[in-house]
Amino acid sequence: MSSQTALSPQEAADQLAIRSLIDAYAHCADRRDAKGQMSLFTEDSRFLVYMDATAARPTQELHGRDALAPVFDNLNTYKATTHFNGQSTVFLDGDRASGETYCLAHHISFGTDAERTVMIASIRYLDQFVKQHGDWFFAERRLLVDWTETRLCAP
């Protein structure tokens, strides 16, 4: 890990804008706003899902903003979700950046007889960002699932 260095005002603004982008993704997911989520990506973005973070190949690979709709719409299978973003590390390089964000994603489901379960996924996002027309977007997002746990909840 590198030591802390002073950021220029532009770098600080870019860091804040990227964190806002990351948080907007989670907010849209929890509000079932697939169109809002899609708008956070470049037209030619890539989205890769690794249900096992140690796998060499992704479980799913999508190309282009429009291809993301079914993935984001899949959250509708849950009664509720909460994506809690933890630490983010972002490395700026002009109008491009890369980063890693930790997230605990809680997914509530109801089964037979109103049985409620919560599936918690520990996720890491490895991102490539690009600044276009003054705004930051995801150019590539790799979703890596480190672990999951499913619990039966009291009604």
N, C-alpha and C positions, 0 to 999 in steps of 0.2 A: 504494500500500500504506500502510495506516495505521501509526502508531507503536505499539510495544508498550505496553499498559496493564496495570495490576494487575488480576487476576481475583479476584472474591470466592470464598470456598470453594465455594459452590454452582455458580458458573460453571466453576470448575476441575473439579468433579465432573461437570458436564454435558459439558464438553469431553472428558474421559476416557471417559465412557460412550458418547459418539458415536464416538470413535475405536475403542472396543471393538466397537461395532456394525459399523463399516466392516470391521474385521479379521475379525469373525465371518462376514461375508458371503463373504470370500475363503477362509476356512478351510472353510466348508461346501461351497463350490464344489469345492475340491481334494479333499475327502473324499466327494464325490458325495452329499451330504446335502441333497437338494432340499427335503424337509420342513423341515429346519432353516433353510435359506435363506428359504423362504416365511414362516416364523414371524417373520422380522426386518422384515416389511412390515405396514403397516396393512391392515385388511380391504378398504378402498376405494383402495388404492394405485394409482399409475400407474408403468409401467415402459416407457421409450422407448429404442429401440436405433437408433443412427445409425452404420451401417457406414462412412459417410463423414462425418467430423465437420463438414465444411463444408456438408453438405446442409441445405436449408431444412426438409425433412420427414423424419420418422423412417422407417427401413426397416421397423420393427416397433413397434407400440404396443399395450400390454396394460393392461387395467383390472381391478383386483381381485386379491387375494392368490391365489385359486385359479387364475387365468389364467397364473400364473408357472410352474406345474409343467412344461409342455413345454419352456420355455426352459432351465430349470435341468437338466432331464433330458437335454437335448441334449449336455451335457458328457460323457455316457457314450459318445459316439462317439470320444472320445480315450482313448488308453492311460493317459495321466497328464496332469495340469496343475499348474502352480504360478502362483498369482497373488501377485505381490510388490507390496504397496502402498507407495507413496512418500509424498510430502508431502500433507498435508491442510490445507485452510483452512476453518475453521468460523466462522460468524457466528451468535451466539446472539441470540434475541429472545423471552425468556420461555420458554414451552413449545413454541416453534418455533425452527427453525434452518435455515440453508442452508449448503452447503459444496461444495467441489471437491476431489477426490482423484485423484492420478495412480496408475496401475497398469501394470506390465509383466506381461502374461499369457502364459505359455509353455504350448503345447499340443503334446503328443507323439502322433504317429500312426505306425502301421505300415502300409506298403503291400504290394504284391506282392513276393515274394521276401524278405520280412522287412526291406524297406527302411524305415528310420526317418527321419521328418522332424520338425522342430520349427517350429511357426508361432508367432511372437512378435507380440503385438499391444500397441501402446502405446495405452492406454485412459485417458480422463478420465471420471470420474463427476461429474455435476452433481446434487446431492441437495437434497431438501427433507425435513427431519426433523420429527417431532412427538413430544412427550412425552405418553404416556398412562398413567395409573395409576402414575406414577413411573418408567416405562421409556421409552427412546427407540426409535423405529421409523423406517423409511423411509416417507415419505408419497409421495414421487416420486423415482425414480432414472432419470437420463438417462445412458446408456452411449454415449460418443462414441469411435469408433475413429479415432485420429489417423494411425496407419500400421500396416502389418503387414509382416513379412518371414518367408519360409519358407526353411528350410535343410535340406539333406540331412545326416544325422548318421552318424557311423561306428557300426557295430553294437556 
